[in-house]
Amino acid sequence: MENTLPDEPIIINGIQMKHIKLFSVLFVIFSGVLSAQKIGVVDTNYILSKLPQYKDAEDRLNSQIANWQTEIQTLQSEFDKKKTLLENERVLLVGDQLKQRQKEVDDLDKKIKTMINNRFGSLGEINNARSNLTKPFQDQIWNAIKTVSEKNSLGIILDKSNNISVIFLEKRYDYTDKVLDLLLKNSGMKNAETPVKTGVSSADAKKEKLKMMTEGRKETVEQQSRKSK
């Protein structure tokens, strides 16, 4: 059997020419399909970062994460102190005293590791919270992308933030701003339809302010009358 490994410079023979022709035909067909489809590109990470509701929710989550980190750091400091103290006093402890102190240190170490795994692990609370945080916004983005694609007759849409390297992109192919504008517009309409309720209405606030001004004037008049007496 003839050796087909490319140990020497490849010579184009009849069989290789057929392969090259087949590849060329496939390339032309694929290029034709792509040219027949309008392609658009979006950056969903950028869109997410510009949504006020997402930023507020992310800020709340980051605040919770910071609290958890502080709690773990406090426990870690307590563990370090107890462990150091135990090592320094080990020679003075015997029997049940040593076992009890060692158990306290071991239990605290186990508590810290369990807390880190439950909150910061791959299946921890933070990852679940981020997934639940982004899910509704991802659905909104998908619906907006679908609307924009239909409006602009796009056959293919790529996401720059989804591990796709875009070396160069003309502005006319980037539909990120169009998707973001649609999302913000829909969000604004919903906010307009649902007024924000506050603890005190504007009318009540005016009444309260007028009441305070009236009471302040009364106190001033009383003080002046006392001075005159």
N, C-alpha and C positions, 0 to 999 in steps of 0.2 A: 504494500500500500504506500502511496506517495505521501511524503511528509508535507503537511500543509502549514506547519509552524513558520512564522515569518523570521527565520534565522538570517535571511539575506534580503536585500532590497526586493520589494514586491514587484513582480512583472505582471502587467495587465494581460490576462489571456481571455479567452472566450467566456469562460464561466464567471470570472471576476467582472467582466464587462456587463453580464446579465444582472449581477447583484447591484452594480453601480447604477444601471439603468432603472432597476426596480426601486432603489432608494431615491433616485431623482424623481421618479413618478410619484412616490409617496410624499416626498417633500413638497412637490408642486401642489398635490391635492390638499395636503394639510395647510399649506400657505393660502390656498384658495378659500378653504373653509374659514380660516382666521380673517382673511380680508373681507369675506362676505358678512362677518359679524362685527358689530361695533363693540369696542372694548373700552371699559371704564375701570378706574382705579379709585379705591377709597382707603382711608386710614381710620379704622374703627377705634384704635387706642386714642387718637387725637380727638375723635368725636366724643368718646366717653369723658375725656378730661375737660371738655367744654360744656358738658351738661350740668347745670346748677344743681339739680336734684341728686345726681350721682356724686358730685363733689361734696355736698352736704352729708350724704350717707357715708362716703368714704372718710370724711373728717371724723364722724362719730365712731366709725370702726377703728381708725387710727388712735383715737383718744382711748378707746377701750384697750387696745393693744398696749399702749403706753402704760396704762394702769396695771395690766397683767405683768409687764416687764418690771415695773417698780416693785410689785408684790414678790416676784421671784427673786429679785436682787436683795430684797429685805430678808427673805428666807435664807438665801445663800450666805449673807453676812452672818446671820444667826448660826447657821451650820458651821461656818469657818471658826467662829468664836468657840462654839461648843467642842468642836473637834480639837482645836488647839489646847483648850483648857483640859480636855480629857487626856491628851498626850502628856501634858505637863504634870498632871496629878495621877497618872496611871500607877506609878510606883507606890502611891499612898492608898490606893483603893484595893480592896480584897473582896472575894466572894460575890455576894449579891450586889454590893455597891458598884463594883466594876461592871457587872452584867447589865445593871439598870442604866448606868451612864452610857455604855456602849450601845444599848438598845435605843436610847433617845437619839443618839447621833445617827444610827443606821436608819431609824424611822424617818427622821427629818430628811436625810439624803434620799430615801425612797420617795417621800412626798414631793420633793423638788423635781425629781426625774419624772414622776408620774404627771405632775402639773405641766412640765415642759412638753411632754409627749402629747398630752390631751389637748393642749392649746396651740402649740407651735409645730406639732408633727404633721406628716403628710396627710393624715386623715383627721387632723385636729380641728378645733373650733374655728381657728382663723381661716383656714382654707375653705371650710364649709360656709363661713360667714361671707367670704369674698365671692364664692360661687353664688350664694343666694342674693348677694348685693348686685352682681352684674347681670344675672339672668333676666330680670324684667327689662333692663335697659338694652340688653342684646336683642331681645324680641322687638323692642321699639326700633332699634337701628335696622334690624332685618326688614321690618315692614317699610321703613323709610327708603331703604336701598331698593326694595322691590318697586315702590312707587316711582322713584327717580329713574330706575332702569326702564320701566314701561313708558314713562313720559319721554325719555330720550332714545327709545328703541335700542337699548343696549342688550347684546347677546351674551356677553361675558363681563363679569366684574371681579376684579382681583382685590384682595385686601393686603395692603403694604405691611400691616402690623402682624400678619400671620406667617412669619418666617419666609416671606417672599422678598428677594433682593431686587429692588428697582434701581437700576443704575442711572437711567435718565427718563424723565417723564414730562411731556409737554402739558402745559396747564389745561389745555382743552380736554385732555383725557382724565383729569383728576376731578372726580365728582364729590370729593369729601365735603366741600363747603355747601354744595347743593343739598346733600343729605342732612348736614348739620342745621342749615337754615330751615328745612322742613320740620325737623324735630323741635327746634326752638319755637317755630310758628305754632305747631300743634300744642306744645307745652304752654305757650302764652294764651292760646284760646281756652285751654282747660282751666288755667288760673283765673281767667276773666269770668268764666262761667261759674266757678266756685269761689266766692269771696272768702277772704281769710277772716276768721272770727277772732276777735281779741277780747280780753277780759273786760275792757271798758270801751264803750262806743264813743264817737267823737262828740255827740251831744252831751253824754254824761260827763265827759272830760271837761267840756266848757262850763257845765253847771258846777263841777267841783272846783274849777279854777275861780269862777265868780264867787263861790262861797268862801274860798280861802282869802280872796281879796277883800271881801266884805268884813270877814272876821279880823283881818289885819288892820283895816281902817278903824274898827271899833276899839281895838286894843290901843291904837295910836291916840284916839280921842280921849280914852280913859286915862292914859298916861299924862296927856297934856292937862286934863282937868285936875289930876292929883297935884301936879307941879304948881298950878295956879293957886290951889288951896294952901 
